Amino acid sequence: MSDLTLYEQAIAFLNEKRFSEAFPLFKQCIGIDGISQPDVFFNCGWCLENIGNSRKQALSYYLSSYSSAQRDELKFHAGFRYSWILIEEKKYPKAQAFLAKILTETKLSVAESLVLRHAVYWYAFCLELECRFLDAIDYYRKVETFNGEGLALEAQFRKIICLNQVGNLEAALQSIDQFLNAPTLSGNDRLRQSELIRLVVDEKSQIERALTEA
C-alpha cells in the first residue's frame, strides 16, 4: 500500500467512524514526507478521543498538532480538543490556562467559528469555577449574542447565575426576561431549552423573593 493510499484509507475509516481501524493507519503516517503531519497528529488524537478509555492518550497528539500546525483553524481546533479533554478530566485550572492561551493567539472570528464560540463558553465556565464571575459574564456575553444556537442559551443561563452571584439582581431579572422570550429551538436543543426554562423560572422566583425580603 502506497503512503498516500494508506492515508486515504485512514481518512475513509475516520469518515465512517471506524476509529479503532483508522488510528493505526494514521500512526503509520507519522514522519512520512508529503503527508501533513499536523493533520495526522490531530486525526490520531480524534481517533483516540473516540476510542474507549483512550482519551488521555489523545492529549499528546493534540498538543503535537497544535504546536506544528500552520493553519489557524487547525491550530485552534487542536488546542480546543486538548483543553476539552482537560475539562472532561476536571482539570479546570490547566484547561483555563490553555484556553486563555489559544484565545489570545487565534485570528479566528467568533462570528465565523463555532469551535471558537465553544472555546469562549468553556473559558467562561472555568472562570466561573474560579469565582471570577465578572470576567465570566464578559465572556458569556460574547456567546449569547448568537441567537438560535443551543450554546447561546447555555451562555445566557450561566450569565444569569453569575449575575446572581455578584448580587446584580436587577440585571439578572432583565436577562431572565430575555431568556424566556428567546425563540424556540428545534431538535435536542429544544429539549435542553425546556430544561433551562424550568431552571430559569426557579431562579427568577428566588431572586424576586430575595428582593421582596430585602
C-alpha positions as CSV (number, residue, x, y, z in Angstrom):
1,M,0.0,0.0,0.0
2,S,1.5,3.4,-1.0
3,D,1.8,6.2,1.6
4,L,-0.9,8.2,0.0
5,T,-3.3,5.2,-0.2
6,L,-2.5,4.5,3.4
7,Y,-3.6,8.0,4.4
8,E,-6.6,7.9,2.2
9,Q,-7.7,4.6,3.8
10,A,-7.2,6.1,7.2
11,I,-9.4,9.1,6.2
12,A,-12.1,6.7,4.9
13,F,-12.2,4.8,8.1
14,L,-12.3,8.1,10.0
15,N,-15.3,9.3,8.0
16,E,-17.1,6.0,8.7
17,K,-16.3,6.5,12.4
18,R,-14.2,3.3,12.4
19,F,-11.8,4.9,14.8
20,S,-10.1,1.7,16.0
21,E,-9.2,0.9,12.5
22,A,-8.2,4.4,11.4
23,F,-5.8,5.1,14.3
24,P,-3.1,2.5,13.5
25,L,-3.1,3.7,9.9
26,F,-2.7,7.3,10.9
27,K,0.0,6.4,13.3
28,Q,1.9,4.7,10.4
29,C,1.7,8.1,8.5
30,I,3.7,9.9,11.2
31,G,7.0,11.0,9.7
32,I,6.1,10.4,6.1
33,D,7.0,13.2,3.7
34,G,4.2,14.6,1.7
35,I,1.5,14.0,4.3
36,S,0.6,16.9,6.5
37,Q,1.9,15.9,9.9
38,P,-0.3,18.4,11.9
39,D,-3.3,16.8,10.3
40,V,-2.0,13.3,11.1
41,F,-1.4,14.2,14.7
42,F,-4.9,15.8,15.0
43,N,-6.6,12.7,13.4
44,C,-4.7,10.4,15.8
45,G,-6.0,12.4,18.7
46,W,-9.5,12.4,17.4
47,C,-9.5,8.7,16.9
48,L,-8.2,8.1,20.4
49,E,-10.7,10.5,21.9
50,N,-13.4,8.4,20.3
51,I,-12.0,5.0,21.4
52,G,-13.0,3.8,24.9
53,N,-10.5,4.6,27.7
54,S,-8.1,6.2,25.2
55,R,-9.0,9.9,25.8
56,K,-5.9,10.7,27.9
57,Q,-3.6,9.3,25.2
58,A,-5.1,11.8,22.7
59,L,-3.6,14.7,24.7
60,S,0.0,14.4,23.3
61,Y,-1.3,14.1,19.7
62,Y,-3.4,17.2,20.0
63,L,-0.5,19.1,21.6
64,S,1.8,18.0,18.7
65,S,-0.8,19.1,16.2
66,Y,-1.3,22.4,17.9
67,S,2.5,23.0,18.1
68,S,3.2,22.2,14.5
69,A,0.1,23.5,12.7
70,Q,0.4,26.4,10.3
71,R,-3.3,26.8,9.6
72,D,-5.1,29.0,12.2
73,E,-8.2,26.8,12.2
74,L,-6.3,23.5,12.7
75,K,-4.1,25.1,15.4
76,F,-7.1,26.4,17.3
77,H,-9.1,23.2,16.9
78,A,-6.3,21.1,18.2
79,G,-5.8,23.4,21.1
80,F,-9.5,23.3,21.9
81,R,-9.7,19.5,21.8
82,Y,-6.6,19.4,24.2
83,S,-8.4,21.8,26.5
84,W,-11.7,19.9,26.3
85,I,-10.1,16.7,27.5
86,L,-8.7,18.6,30.4
87,I,-12.2,19.8,31.2
88,E,-13.6,16.3,31.0
89,E,-10.9,15.2,33.4
90,K,-11.9,18.1,35.7
91,K,-8.5,19.7,35.4
92,Y,-10.1,23.1,35.2
93,P,-7.1,25.4,36.1
94,K,-5.0,23.7,33.4
95,A,-7.9,23.9,30.9
96,Q,-8.5,27.6,31.8
97,A,-4.8,28.5,31.3
98,F,-4.6,26.7,27.9
99,L,-7.9,28.2,26.7
100,A,-6.6,31.6,27.6
101,K,-3.5,31.0,25.6
102,I,-5.3,29.8,22.4
103,L,-7.9,32.6,22.7
104,T,-5.1,35.2,22.8
105,E,-3.3,33.7,19.9
106,T,-6.2,33.0,17.5
107,K,-7.0,35.1,14.5
108,L,-10.4,33.4,14.0
109,S,-13.6,35.3,14.3
110,V,-16.2,34.4,16.9
111,A,-18.9,35.1,14.3
112,E,-17.4,32.7,11.8
113,S,-16.2,29.8,14.1
114,L,-18.5,27.6,16.1
115,V,-15.4,25.9,17.7
116,L,-14.2,29.3,18.8
117,R,-17.6,30.0,20.4
118,H,-17.4,26.7,22.3
119,A,-13.9,27.7,23.5
120,V,-15.1,31.0,24.7
121,Y,-18.0,29.4,26.5
122,W,-15.8,26.9,28.3
123,Y,-13.3,29.5,29.1
124,A,-16.1,31.5,30.8
125,F,-17.2,28.3,32.6
126,C,-13.6,27.8,34.0
127,L,-13.5,31.4,35.1
128,E,-16.9,30.9,36.9
129,L,-15.5,27.9,38.7
130,E,-12.7,30.2,39.9
131,C,-15.3,32.6,41.2
132,R,-14.2,35.2,38.7
133,F,-17.8,36.0,38.0
134,L,-17.4,39.4,36.4
135,D,-14.8,38.1,33.9
136,A,-17.0,35.0,33.2
137,I,-20.0,37.3,32.5
138,D,-18.0,39.2,29.9
139,Y,-17.1,36.0,28.0
140,Y,-20.6,34.5,28.3
141,R,-21.9,37.7,26.7
142,K,-19.7,37.1,23.6
143,V,-21.5,33.8,23.1
144,E,-25.1,34.7,24.0
145,T,-25.4,37.1,21.1
146,F,-25.7,34.1,18.6
147,N,-29.4,33.6,19.0
148,G,-30.7,30.3,17.6
149,E,-27.8,28.2,19.0
150,G,-28.2,26.0,22.0
151,L,-24.8,27.2,23.1
152,A,-26.1,30.8,23.3
153,L,-28.9,29.7,25.6
154,E,-26.3,27.9,27.8
155,A,-24.3,31.1,27.9
156,Q,-27.3,33.2,28.8
157,F,-28.2,30.8,31.7
158,R,-24.7,30.8,33.1
159,K,-24.6,34.6,32.9
160,I,-27.8,34.8,34.9
161,I,-26.2,32.6,37.6
162,C,-23.1,34.8,37.7
163,L,-25.1,38.0,37.9
164,N,-26.9,36.5,40.8
165,Q,-23.6,35.5,42.4
166,V,-22.3,39.1,42.3
167,G,-25.6,40.5,43.6
168,N,-26.7,42.3,40.4
169,L,-30.3,41.0,40.8
170,E,-31.9,43.6,38.5
171,A,-29.6,42.7,35.7
172,A,-30.2,39.1,36.4
173,L,-34.0,39.6,36.1
174,Q,-33.6,41.5,32.8
175,S,-31.5,38.6,31.5
176,I,-34.1,36.2,32.6
177,D,-36.8,38.0,30.7
178,Q,-34.7,38.0,27.6
179,F,-34.1,34.3,28.1
180,L,-37.8,33.5,28.5
181,N,-38.6,35.5,25.3
182,A,-36.0,33.7,23.2
183,P,-37.2,31.9,20.1
184,T,-38.0,28.2,20.5
185,L,-35.2,26.0,19.2
186,S,-35.5,22.6,17.4
187,G,-34.4,19.1,18.0
188,N,-32.2,18.3,21.0
189,D,-31.7,22.0,21.6
190,R,-35.4,22.3,22.2
191,L,-35.4,19.7,24.9
192,R,-32.4,21.4,26.6
193,Q,-34.2,24.7,26.2
194,S,-37.2,23.3,28.1
195,E,-34.9,22.1,30.9
196,L,-33.2,25.5,31.2
197,I,-36.5,27.4,31.2
198,R,-37.5,25.4,34.3
199,L,-34.2,26.3,36.0
200,V,-34.5,30.0,34.9
201,V,-38.1,30.2,36.2
202,D,-36.9,28.8,39.6
203,E,-34.0,31.3,39.6
204,K,-36.5,34.1,38.9
205,S,-38.7,33.1,41.8
206,Q,-35.7,33.0,44.2
207,I,-34.5,36.5,43.1
208,E,-37.9,38.0,43.4
209,R,-38.2,36.5,46.8
210,A,-34.8,38.0,47.8
211,L,-35.8,41.4,46.5
212,T,-39.1,41.3,48.4
213,E,-37.3,40.3,51.7
214,A,-34.6,42.9,51.3
